[in-house]
Each structure stands twice: as C-alpha cells, then as structure tokens.
Amino acid sequence: MIFPLEQLIGYDENMYEITCAASHRAFQLSMLSDPEVEENEGKVVSLAAQQVFTKEIDFRLEDSSAI
C-alpha cells in the first residue's frame, strides 16, 4: 500500500487534525504489532493514513485547554 496521496490532496477539512490522528494511529499500530502492518510490508504510516482517510477508524482530538 502506498500513501493515499489522492485522498490527501482532496481533503478539505482540518489538516492538523487528520495529521495528528494518523500519527497517533501509526503509533498504536506499531505498539500493538498489528498483523495488518506485516501485510503492508511494515509501512505503518501509510496504513494509518489509509485507515483515517477511509474512516475505517474514528478519531477525535481532545481539548488541550482542559488539561
């Protein structure tokens, strides 16, 4: 799987949010040793981005002012 560039180019919402979501998801996938990562030749970031862009996973950012 390659990085989903077409979806990235066409994305018209908050780029910061989707970047954070993909980054956090990539961390989760690498820590969990998800078998899907092996199927993706170890390309964790590409897999995470694909999952976020296709809405395979849901994400939300917490309000940092509450900390």
PyRosetta script that sets phi, psi and omega in degrees:
from pyrosetta import init, pose_from_sequence

init()
pose = pose_from_sequence("MIFPLEQLIGYDENMYEITCAASHRAFQLSMLSDPEVEENEGKVVSLAAQQVFTKEIDFRLEDSSAI")
pose.set_psi(1, 136.6)
pose.set_omega(1, 176.5)
pose.set_phi(2, -103.4)
pose.set_psi(2, 165.7)
pose.set_omega(2, 179.8)
pose.set_phi(3, -61.8)
pose.set_psi(3, 135.4)
pose.set_omega(3, -175.4)
pose.set_phi(4, -75.4)
pose.set_psi(4, 73.7)
pose.set_omega(4, -176.1)
pose.set_phi(5, -63.8)
pose.set_psi(5, -37.9)
pose.set_omega(5, -179.1)
pose.set_phi(6, -61.3)
pose.set_psi(6, -41.1)
pose.set_omega(6, 180.0)
pose.set_phi(7, -71.0)
pose.set_psi(7, -35.2)
pose.set_omega(7, 178.1)
pose.set_phi(8, -64.7)
pose.set_psi(8, -44.1)
pose.set_omega(8, 179.9)
pose.set_phi(9, -64.4)
pose.set_psi(9, -39.8)
pose.set_omega(9, -177.8)
pose.set_phi(10, -83.5)
pose.set_psi(10, -1.3)
pose.set_omega(10, -177.6)
pose.set_phi(11, -74.9)
pose.set_psi(11, 123.2)
pose.set_omega(11, -175.6)
pose.set_phi(12, -118.0)
pose.set_psi(12, 19.7)
pose.set_omega(12, 177.6)
pose.set_phi(13, -105.7)
pose.set_psi(13, -160.0)
pose.set_omega(13, -175.5)
pose.set_phi(14, -70.7)
pose.set_psi(14, 110.0)
pose.set_omega(14, -177.6)
pose.set_phi(15, -66.6)
pose.set_psi(15, -34.2)
pose.set_omega(15, 178.4)
pose.set_phi(16, -61.8)
pose.set_psi(16, -44.7)
pose.set_omega(16, -179.3)
pose.set_phi(17, -61.1)
pose.set_psi(17, -47.4)
pose.set_omega(17, -176.4)
pose.set_phi(18, -69.1)
pose.set_psi(18, -32.6)
pose.set_omega(18, 176.4)
pose.set_phi(19, -66.3)
pose.set_psi(19, -44.7)
pose.set_omega(19, 177.5)
pose.set_phi(20, -62.7)
pose.set_psi(20, -43.0)
pose.set_omega(20, -179.6)
pose.set_phi(21, -62.5)
pose.set_psi(21, -44.5)
pose.set_omega(21, 179.7)
pose.set_phi(22, -66.0)
pose.set_psi(22, -38.4)
pose.set_omega(22, 179.1)
pose.set_phi(23, -64.1)
pose.set_psi(23, -46.2)
pose.set_omega(23, 178.7)
pose.set_phi(24, -65.5)
pose.set_psi(24, -39.6)
pose.set_omega(24, 179.3)
pose.set_phi(25, -65.9)
pose.set_psi(25, -39.6)
pose.set_omega(25, 177.5)
pose.set_phi(26, -61.4)
pose.set_psi(26, -41.0)
pose.set_omega(26, 176.9)
pose.set_phi(27, -62.0)
pose.set_psi(27, -45.5)
pose.set_omega(27, 178.8)
pose.set_phi(28, -58.9)
pose.set_psi(28, -47.5)
pose.set_omega(28, -178.3)
pose.set_phi(29, -61.2)
pose.set_psi(29, -40.9)
pose.set_omega(29, -178.7)
pose.set_phi(30, -70.5)
pose.set_psi(30, -36.0)
pose.set_omega(30, -179.5)
pose.set_phi(31, -74.4)
pose.set_psi(31, -30.3)
pose.set_omega(31, -177.6)
pose.set_phi(32, -86.1)
pose.set_psi(32, -8.4)
pose.set_omega(32, -175.0)
pose.set_phi(33, 52.0)
pose.set_psi(33, 48.3)
pose.set_omega(33, -178.8)
pose.set_phi(34, -60.7)
pose.set_psi(34, 131.1)
pose.set_omega(34, 179.9)
pose.set_phi(35, -60.8)
pose.set_psi(35, -23.6)
pose.set_omega(35, 179.1)
pose.set_phi(36, -66.1)
pose.set_psi(36, -26.1)
pose.set_omega(36, 177.4)
pose.set_phi(37, -66.5)
pose.set_psi(37, -42.3)
pose.set_omega(37, 177.9)
pose.set_phi(38, -63.0)
pose.set_psi(38, -39.6)
pose.set_omega(38, 178.0)
pose.set_phi(39, -64.7)
pose.set_psi(39, -24.0)
pose.set_omega(39, -178.8)
pose.set_phi(40, -99.2)
pose.set_psi(40, 21.7)
pose.set_omega(40, 177.6)
pose.set_phi(41, 56.8)
pose.set_psi(41, 33.0)
pose.set_omega(41, 176.8)
pose.set_phi(42, 77.7)
pose.set_psi(42, 7.8)
pose.set_omega(42, -178.2)
pose.set_phi(43, -84.6)
pose.set_psi(43, 82.3)
pose.set_omega(43, -173.1)
pose.set_phi(44, -67.4)
pose.set_psi(44, -44.3)
pose.set_omega(44, -176.8)
pose.set_phi(45, -65.6)
pose.set_psi(45, -42.0)
pose.set_omega(45, 178.4)
pose.set_phi(46, -62.0)
pose.set_psi(46, -43.5)
pose.set_omega(46, 179.1)
pose.set_phi(47, -63.8)
pose.set_psi(47, -45.0)
pose.set_omega(47, -179.8)
pose.set_phi(48, -62.2)
pose.set_psi(48, -45.0)
pose.set_omega(48, 179.2)
pose.set_phi(49, -61.7)
pose.set_psi(49, -42.4)
pose.set_omega(49, 178.7)
pose.set_phi(50, -60.9)
pose.set_psi(50, -43.3)
pose.set_omega(50, 179.7)
pose.set_phi(51, -63.9)
pose.set_psi(51, -39.2)
pose.set_omega(51, -179.6)
pose.set_phi(52, -70.5)
pose.set_psi(52, -47.3)
pose.set_omega(52, -177.4)
pose.set_phi(53, -66.5)
pose.set_psi(53, -34.8)
pose.set_omega(53, -179.8)
pose.set_phi(54, -86.9)
pose.set_psi(54, 2.7)
pose.set_omega(54, 179.4)
pose.set_phi(55, 61.7)
pose.set_psi(55, 27.5)
pose.set_omega(55, 173.6)
pose.set_phi(56, -65.3)
pose.set_psi(56, -29.6)
pose.set_omega(56, 174.4)
pose.set_phi(57, -124.0)
pose.set_psi(57, 151.4)
pose.set_omega(57, 175.6)
pose.set_phi(58, -98.8)
pose.set_psi(58, 152.0)
pose.set_omega(58, 177.4)
pose.set_phi(59, -143.8)
pose.set_psi(59, 157.6)
pose.set_omega(59, 173.0)
pose.set_phi(60, -152.0)
pose.set_psi(60, 146.6)
pose.set_omega(60, 175.6)
pose.set_phi(61, -99.3)
pose.set_psi(61, 137.5)
pose.set_omega(61, 178.7)
pose.set_phi(62, -84.2)
pose.set_psi(62, 151.5)
pose.set_omega(62, 178.9)
pose.set_phi(63, -71.8)
pose.set_psi(63, 115.8)
pose.set_omega(63, -177.4)
pose.set_phi(64, -73.2)
pose.set_psi(64, -15.0)
pose.set_omega(64, 179.0)
pose.set_phi(65, -74.1)
pose.set_psi(65, -13.3)
pose.set_omega(65, 179.4)
pose.set_phi(66, -81.9)
pose.set_psi(66, -7.6)
pose.set_omega(66, -177.6)
pose.set_phi(67, -83.1)
pose.dump_pdb("model.pdb")
